[in-house]
Amino acid sequence: MKISITYCGRWKYLPQASSLAAEIKKTLGIESELIEGKNGIFDVNADDKAIFSKYDAQRFPESTEIIEALQTLNSK
């Protein structure tokens, strides 16, 4: 499974992205690709499918919700 986390560099979202990537690695053993973006973006994708978008949710994701979504995808 290919996981990418796109974060806004301008708004300094790298710590949130790094923390989420570390939690995914710890829990699922999967490396995440961190991609610097702009305009307040914080998106999580798995195999090019959107898992979470800060634009849609108007908040940062909880690591547990991302891990649950990834586990669900991985079990299909």
N, CA, C and O atoms as a DFTB+ gen file, in Angstrom:
304 C
 N C O
     1  1       0.848      -1.174       0.000
     2  2       0.000       0.000       0.000
     3  2       0.897       1.242       0.000
     4  3       1.825       1.346       0.802
     5  1       0.616       2.164      -0.891
     6  2       1.375       3.419      -0.979
     7  2       0.579       4.522      -0.282
     8  3      -0.538       4.844      -0.684
     9  1       1.163       5.086       0.753
    10  2       0.502       6.144       1.518
    11  2       1.260       7.442       1.318
    12  3       2.486       7.480       1.418
    13  1       0.523       8.503       1.036
    14  2       1.144       9.823       0.926
    15  2       0.388      10.810       1.808
    16  3      -0.837      10.769       1.926
    17  1       1.153      11.683       2.411
    18  2       0.605      12.758       3.236
    19  2       1.100      14.061       2.625
    20  3       2.299      14.341       2.619
    21  1       0.171      14.851       2.115
    22  2       0.518      16.149       1.537
    23  2       0.188      17.214       2.571
    24  3      -0.938      17.301       3.059
    25  1       1.178      18.012       2.890
    26  2       1.037      19.013       3.954
    27  2       1.450      20.389       3.428
    28  3       2.213      20.502       2.469
    29  1       0.934      21.417       4.070
    30  2       1.273      22.785       3.679
    31  2       2.585      23.204       4.343
    32  3       2.691      23.255       5.568
    33  1       3.579      23.503       3.506
    34  2       4.862      23.966       4.019
    35  2       4.785      25.380       4.560
    36  3       5.413      25.700       5.569
    37  1       4.020      26.222       3.896
    38  2       3.920      27.624       4.310
    39  2       3.348      27.758       5.725
    40  3       3.807      28.586       6.513
    41  1       2.346      26.939       6.035
    42  2       1.715      26.998       7.359
    43  2       2.377      26.056       8.356
    44  3       1.890      25.874       9.471
    45  1       3.487      25.464       7.944
    46  2       4.311      24.635       8.825
    47  2       3.551      23.438       9.405
    48  3       3.547      23.208      10.615
    49  1       2.912      22.686       8.510
    50  2       2.182      21.483       8.919
    51  2       3.067      20.240       8.937
    52  3       2.572      19.138       9.172
    53  1       4.361      20.397       8.693
    54  2       5.267      19.251       8.682
    55  2       5.247      18.470      10.000
    56  3       5.249      17.241       9.950
    57  1       5.227      19.107      11.174
    58  2       5.190      18.319      12.407
    59  2       3.964      17.395      12.489
    60  3       4.087      16.252      12.932
    61  1       2.796      17.872      12.072
    62  2       1.600      17.027      12.087
    63  2       1.752      15.862      11.101
    64  3       1.388      14.726      11.406
    65  1       2.294      16.161       9.916
    66  2       2.485      15.123       8.900
    67  2       3.498      14.083       9.373
    68  3       3.283      12.883       9.206
    69  1       4.585      14.536       9.955
    70  2       5.625      13.619      10.446
    71  2       5.105      12.742      11.573
    72  3       5.396      11.547      11.631
    73  1       4.340      13.341      12.456
    74  2       3.765      12.589      13.578
    75  2       2.807      11.517      13.080
    76  3       2.833      10.383      13.560
    77  1       1.965      11.873      12.122
    78  2       1.030      10.902      11.563
    79  2       1.788       9.792      10.836
    80  3       1.441       8.619      10.980
    81  1       2.805      10.135      10.069
    82  2       3.604       9.135       9.362
    83  2       4.275       8.176      10.347
    84  3       4.342       6.972      10.099
    85  1       4.768       8.711      11.459
    86  2       5.411       7.876      12.477
    87  2       4.403       6.912      13.108
    88  3       4.728       5.753      13.364
    89  1       3.200       7.383      13.355
    90  2       2.161       6.534      13.944
    91  2       1.740       5.434      12.971
    92  3       1.510       4.297      13.383
    93  1       1.638       5.765      11.691
    94  2       1.303       4.762      10.669
    95  2       2.414       3.705      10.606
    96  3       2.135       2.508      10.537
    97  1       3.658       4.151      10.629
    98  2       4.799       3.231      10.591
    99  2       4.795       2.324      11.817
   100  3       4.996       1.115      11.699
   101  1       4.571       2.898      12.978
   102  2       4.579       2.144      14.234
   103  2       3.449       1.116      14.276
   104  3       3.659      -0.023      14.694
   105  1       2.265       1.513      13.848
   106  2       1.092       0.655      13.958
   107  2       0.963      -0.346      12.818
   108  3       0.647      -1.514      13.043
   109  1       1.210       0.116      11.590
   110  2       0.981      -0.732      10.422
   111  2       2.261      -1.205       9.734
   112  3       2.221      -2.095       8.884
   113  1       3.394      -0.608      10.102
   114  2       4.656      -0.985       9.486
   115  2       4.799      -0.495       8.056
   116  3       5.561      -1.064       7.275
   117  1       4.067       0.564       7.708
   118  2       4.080       1.098       6.349
   119  2       4.685       2.496       6.358
   120  3       4.284       3.352       7.147
   121  1       5.651       2.719       5.477
   122  2       6.247       4.045       5.320
   123  2       5.283       4.949       4.552
   124  3       4.606       4.501       3.627
   125  1       5.226       6.206       4.938
   126  2       4.406       7.192       4.237
   127  2       5.316       8.186       3.526
   128  3       6.361       8.577       4.047
   129  1       4.909       8.580       2.348
   130  2       5.633       9.614       1.610
   131  2       5.085      10.975       2.046
   132  3       3.874      11.197       2.021
   133  1       5.967      11.874       2.441
   134  2       5.567      13.232       2.815
   135  2       5.801      14.140       1.615
   136  3       6.894      14.180       1.051
   137  1       4.754      14.867       1.238
   138  2       4.818      15.740       0.071
   139  2       4.462      17.158       0.503
   140  3       3.384      17.401       1.045
   141  1       5.373      18.082       0.259
   142  2       5.092      19.478       0.615
   143  2       4.145      20.087      -0.412
   144  3       4.370      19.992      -1.618
   145  1       3.085      20.713       0.086
   146  2       2.122      21.396      -0.761
   147  2       1.967      22.836      -0.298
   148  3       2.855      23.389       0.350
   149  1       0.839      23.432      -0.633
   150  2       0.597      24.818      -0.227
   151  2      -0.898      25.038      -0.031
   152  3      -1.699      24.114      -0.173
   153  1      -1.256      26.260       0.295
   154  2      -2.655      26.671       0.455
   155  2      -3.389      25.947       1.586
   156  3      -4.591      25.699       1.486
   157  1      -2.672      25.608       2.661
   158  2      -3.319      25.005       3.828
   159  2      -3.693      23.546       3.673
   160  3      -4.515      23.035       4.433
   161  1      -3.107      22.870       2.705
   162  2      -3.464      21.475       2.437
   163  2      -2.950      20.533       3.523
   164  3      -1.861      20.721       4.066
   165  1      -3.742      19.536       3.823
   166  2      -3.318      18.397       4.643
   167  2      -4.189      17.227       4.194
   168  3      -5.295      17.030       4.696
   169  1      -3.670      16.458       3.243
   170  2      -4.410      15.345       2.662
   171  2      -3.661      14.043       2.894
   172  3      -2.430      14.000       2.879
   173  1      -4.433      12.984       3.109
   174  2      -3.860      11.653       3.241
   175  2      -4.468      10.787       2.144
   176  3      -5.688      10.717       1.996
   177  1      -3.599      10.130       1.376
   178  2      -4.038       9.248       0.291
   179  2      -3.396       7.887       0.453
   180  3      -2.258       7.771       0.908
   181  1      -4.142       6.851       0.075
   182  2      -3.620       5.484       0.052
   183  2      -3.917       4.911      -1.318
   184  3      -5.069       4.869      -1.752
   185  1      -2.873       4.473      -1.991
   186  2      -3.014       3.952      -3.350
   187  2      -3.826       4.912      -4.220
   188  3      -4.711       4.497      -4.968
   189  1      -3.512       6.179      -4.109
   190  2      -4.135       7.261      -4.882
   191  2      -5.622       7.467      -4.588
   192  3      -6.320       8.119      -5.365
   193  1      -6.112       6.920      -3.478
   194  2      -7.491       7.166      -3.041
   195  2      -7.457       8.105      -1.841
   196  3      -6.647       7.930      -0.930
   197  1      -8.329       9.092      -1.844
   198  2      -8.378      10.054      -0.744
   199  2      -8.908       9.373       0.517
   200  3      -9.970       8.751       0.504
   201  1      -8.153       9.504       1.596
   202  2      -8.556       8.981       2.896
   203  2      -9.057      10.121       3.775
   204  3     -10.016       9.971       4.531
   205  1      -8.384      11.267       3.657
   206  2      -8.731      12.422       4.484
   207  2      -8.304      13.693       3.775
   208  3      -7.258      13.736       3.128
   209  1      -9.126      14.730       3.901
   210  2      -8.791      16.051       3.390
   211  2      -9.158      17.093       4.438
   212  3     -10.307      17.177       4.872
   213  1      -8.172      17.883       4.836
   214  2      -8.424      18.963       5.783
   215  2      -9.398      19.981       5.193
   216  3     -10.173      20.595       5.926
   217  1      -9.363      20.162       3.883
   218  2     -10.301      21.081       3.233
   219  2     -11.746      20.653       3.493
   220  3     -12.599      21.484       3.805
   221  1     -12.016      19.347       3.362
   222  2     -13.373      18.841       3.559
   223  2     -13.768      18.807       5.037
   224  3     -14.875      19.204       5.399
   225  1     -12.859      18.333       5.882
   226  2     -13.175      18.143       7.304
   227  2     -13.038      19.412       8.135
   228  3     -13.614      19.512       9.218
   229  1     -12.279      20.382       7.631
   230  2     -12.032      21.632       8.361
   231  2     -11.315      21.403       9.699
   232  3     -11.528      22.129      10.670
   233  1     -10.464      20.375       9.719
   234  2      -9.673      20.040      10.915
   235  2      -8.569      19.076      10.504
   236  3      -8.582      18.532       9.399
   237  1      -7.622      18.873      11.398
   238  2      -6.605      17.855      11.181
   239  2      -7.185      16.500      11.573
   240  3      -8.084      16.428      12.412
   241  1      -6.676      15.425      10.971
   242  2      -7.195      14.108      11.320
   243  2      -6.626      13.591      12.641
   244  3      -5.530      13.973      13.051
   245  1      -7.376      12.732      13.286
   246  2      -6.857      11.971      14.423
   247  2      -6.107      10.778      13.828
   248  3      -6.550      10.196      12.838
   249  1      -4.992      10.421      14.419
   250  2      -4.218       9.301      13.872
   251  2      -5.035       8.010      13.889
   252  3      -4.902       7.180      12.990
   253  1      -5.877       7.839      14.906
   254  2      -6.674       6.614      14.993
   255  2      -7.644       6.488      13.822
   256  3      -7.839       5.388      13.304
   257  1      -8.255       7.591      13.397
   258  2      -9.194       7.500      12.271
   259  2      -8.486       7.171      10.966
   260  3      -9.033       6.466      10.118
   261  1      -7.277       7.678      10.806
   262  2      -6.511       7.370       9.594
   263  2      -6.093       5.907       9.605
   264  3      -6.218       5.218       8.593
   265  1      -5.604       5.434      10.732
   266  2      -5.166       4.038      10.834
   267  2      -6.337       3.087      10.617
   268  3      -6.189       2.077       9.929
   269  1      -7.499       3.393      11.192
   270  2      -8.681       2.558      10.972
   271  2      -9.075       2.524       9.495
   272  3      -9.415       1.466       8.965
   273  1      -9.030       3.673       8.839
   274  2      -9.369       3.730       7.410
   275  2      -8.369       2.918       6.586
   276  3      -8.755       2.227       5.643
   277  1      -7.086       3.002       6.942
   278  2      -6.071       2.240       6.220
   279  2      -6.223       0.750       6.459
   280  3      -6.053      -0.045       5.534
   281  1      -6.541       0.359       7.681
   282  2      -6.759      -1.057       7.981
   283  2      -7.955      -1.589       7.193
   284  3      -7.913      -2.708       6.683
   285  1      -9.012      -0.798       7.091
   286  2     -10.190      -1.197       6.336
   287  2      -9.832      -1.388       4.869
   288  3     -10.217      -2.384       4.256
   289  1      -9.094      -0.433       4.304
   290  2      -8.668      -0.543       2.904
   291  2      -7.769      -1.755       2.673
   292  3      -7.891      -2.455       1.668
   293  1      -6.881      -1.983       3.606
   294  2      -5.912      -3.067       3.480
   295  2      -6.566      -4.443       3.584
   296  3      -6.035      -5.419       3.055
   297  1      -7.709      -4.531       4.258
   298  2      -8.376      -5.811       4.426
   299  2      -9.270      -6.175       3.251
   300  3      -9.765      -7.300       3.171
   301  1      -9.480      -5.236       2.341
   302  2     -10.354      -5.496       1.176
   303  2      -9.605      -6.260       0.101
   304  3     -10.173      -6.567      -0.947
